[in-house]
Amino acid sequence: PGHGKGKINAAFAYGGTKLMVQTLENLLGTRMDHVVMVDFEGFIKLTESLGGVTVKNKTAFSSHGFDYPKGEITIAGEKALWFVRERHSLPNGDLDRAENQRMVIKAIVAKGLSPEIVANPTAFTGFISGVAEHVTVDASLSDQTIRDLAVSLRLSPSDIHLLQAPISR
């Protein structure tokens, strides 16, 4: 709103979190109650605090000194970061990168909200608080609110569906 047409992520560049939320709410026709942002260092620590996440890699590639073979791989730390940032080595460039990002997000959410993590207050607090210095949340989102929400969701990995918005070339 107020900046014409562009990529969705341009909203963040133009107006920060507020414009990003407004853009997404208008586009999707739904209200966003909370926002969580994780910086690169937080992403590294998040994947490390979970002991890594496992994804199915479609395309073998290398990036920044890390090798990612085709098939099931477990990644954490900087290796996970470069997995989700790489696009040049992938056949469909940014589209493949976005797919890798979705796979890793799903793996993080699935593992972070797994019964063994959520049911263990120490593990769950470590998962949430361990990256707190690198995570930005809105003022009404406390650790307890996050824990209560996570427990109430009772998600399994099959409940999580991430989609690619339609694009035109």
C-alpha positions in Angstrom: 0.0 0.0 0.0 1.3 3.4 -1.0 4.2 2.1 -3.0 2.8 0.6 -6.2 3.4 -2.9 -7.4 6.5 -4.9 -6.5 7.7 -8.1 -4.9 6.1 -8.8 -1.5 9.5 -8.5 0.3 9.8 -4.9 -1.0 7.1 -4.0 1.5 9.6 -4.7 4.3 12.2 -2.6 2.6 9.8 0.3 2.2 8.0 0.2 5.6 9.4 -2.4 7.9 7.3 -4.9 9.7 4.2 -2.6 9.8 4.0 -2.3 6.0 4.9 -6.0 5.5 2.0 -7.1 7.7 -0.4 -4.6 6.0 0.7 -5.9 2.6 0.2 -9.6 3.5 -3.1 -8.9 5.3 -4.4 -7.1 2.2 -3.1 -9.8 -0.2 -4.4 -12.8 1.8 -7.6 -11.2 3.2 -6.7 -12.3 6.7 -5.5 -10.8 9.9 -2.0 -11.4 11.4 -2.0 -11.5 15.1 1.7 -11.8 15.7 5.0 -11.4 13.9 8.3 -13.2 14.6 11.5 -12.3 12.7 14.7 -14.3 13.0 18.0 -12.9 11.7 20.8 -15.1 10.2 22.6 -15.6 13.5 19.3 -16.6 15.1 18.6 -19.1 12.3 22.0 -20.6 12.9 21.4 -20.9 16.7 17.8 -22.2 16.2 18.9 -25.1 14.0 21.8 -25.9 16.4 19.5 -25.8 19.4 17.3 -28.5 17.8 20.3 -30.7 17.0 19.8 -30.1 13.3 16.8 -30.7 11.1 16.4 -33.3 8.4 15.1 -32.5 4.9 14.9 -34.2 1.6 17.2 -32.4 -0.8 16.1 -32.6 -4.5 19.3 -31.4 -6.1 22.9 -32.1 -5.1 24.9 -28.9 -4.8 27.7 -27.1 -3.0 27.8 -23.7 -1.4 30.3 -21.8 0.7 32.3 -24.9 1.4 29.4 -27.2 2.3 28.2 -30.1 0.2 24.5 -31.0 0.0 24.0 -34.5 -1.6 20.7 -35.4 -3.1 18.4 -37.2 -0.7 17.8 -37.0 3.0 20.2 -34.7 4.8 20.5 -33.3 8.3 21.7 -29.7 8.5 22.4 -27.3 11.3 24.2 -24.0 11.9 26.0 -22.3 9.0 25.4 -25.4 6.8 21.7 -24.9 7.3 22.0 -21.2 6.6 23.8 -21.7 3.3 21.3 -24.4 2.3 18.5 -21.9 2.5 20.4 -19.0 1.0 21.9 -20.7 -2.1 20.2 -20.1 -5.5 23.0 -19.9 -8.1 23.8 -23.6 -7.9 20.2 -24.7 -8.3 18.5 -25.4 -11.6 15.5 -23.2 -11.0 17.4 -20.5 -9.0 15.3 -18.5 -6.6 12.3 -20.9 -7.0 14.4 -23.8 -5.8 15.9 -21.6 -3.0 12.4 -20.8 -1.8 11.4 -24.5 -1.8 14.5 -25.2 0.3 13.5 -22.5 2.7 10.0 -23.9 3.0 11.4 -27.4 3.7 13.7 -26.1 6.4 11.0 -24.0 8.0 8.6 -27.0 8.1 11.4 -29.1 9.6 12.1 -26.5 12.3 8.5 -26.1 13.2 7.8 -29.8 13.2 10.8 -30.6 15.4 10.4 -27.5 17.6 6.7 -28.3 18.3 7.2 -32.1 18.6 5.8 -33.6 21.7 9.2 -34.4 23.1 10.3 -30.7 22.9 7.0 -29.1 23.9 6.3 -31.5 26.8 9.8 -30.9 28.2 9.8 -27.3 29.7 13.6 -27.2 29.8 13.9 -28.2 26.1 11.1 -26.0 25.0 12.4 -23.0 26.9 15.8 -23.6 25.4 14.3 -23.8 22.0 12.5 -20.5 22.4 14.9 -18.6 24.6 18.1 -19.9 23.1 17.7 -17.6 20.1 15.8 -14.8 21.9 18.6 -12.3 21.3 18.3 -12.9 17.6 14.5 -13.0 17.4 12.2 -10.0 17.2 8.6 -10.5 18.2 5.7 -8.1 18.7 5.2 -6.8 22.3 2.3 -9.1 23.2 4.2 -12.3 22.4 5.9 -13.7 25.5 7.7 -17.0 25.9 4.6 -18.3 27.9 2.2 -17.2 25.1 4.4 -19.0 22.5 4.5 -22.1 24.7 0.7 -22.0 25.3 0.1 -21.6 21.6 2.5 -24.4 20.7 0.8 -26.8 23.1 -2.7 -25.9 21.9 -1.8 -26.5 18.3 -0.9 -30.2 18.7 0.6 -30.1 15.2 2.2 -33.1 13.5 4.5 -32.6 10.5 1.7 -33.8 8.2 -0.4 -30.8 9.4 2.1 -28.2 8.1 1.6 -27.1 4.5 3.7 -24.5 2.9 2.9 -23.1 -0.5 4.6 -21.2 -3.3 2.5 -18.2 -4.4 1.7 -18.3 -8.1 4.2 -16.4 -10.3 4.3 -15.3 -13.9 7.4 -15.4 -15.9 
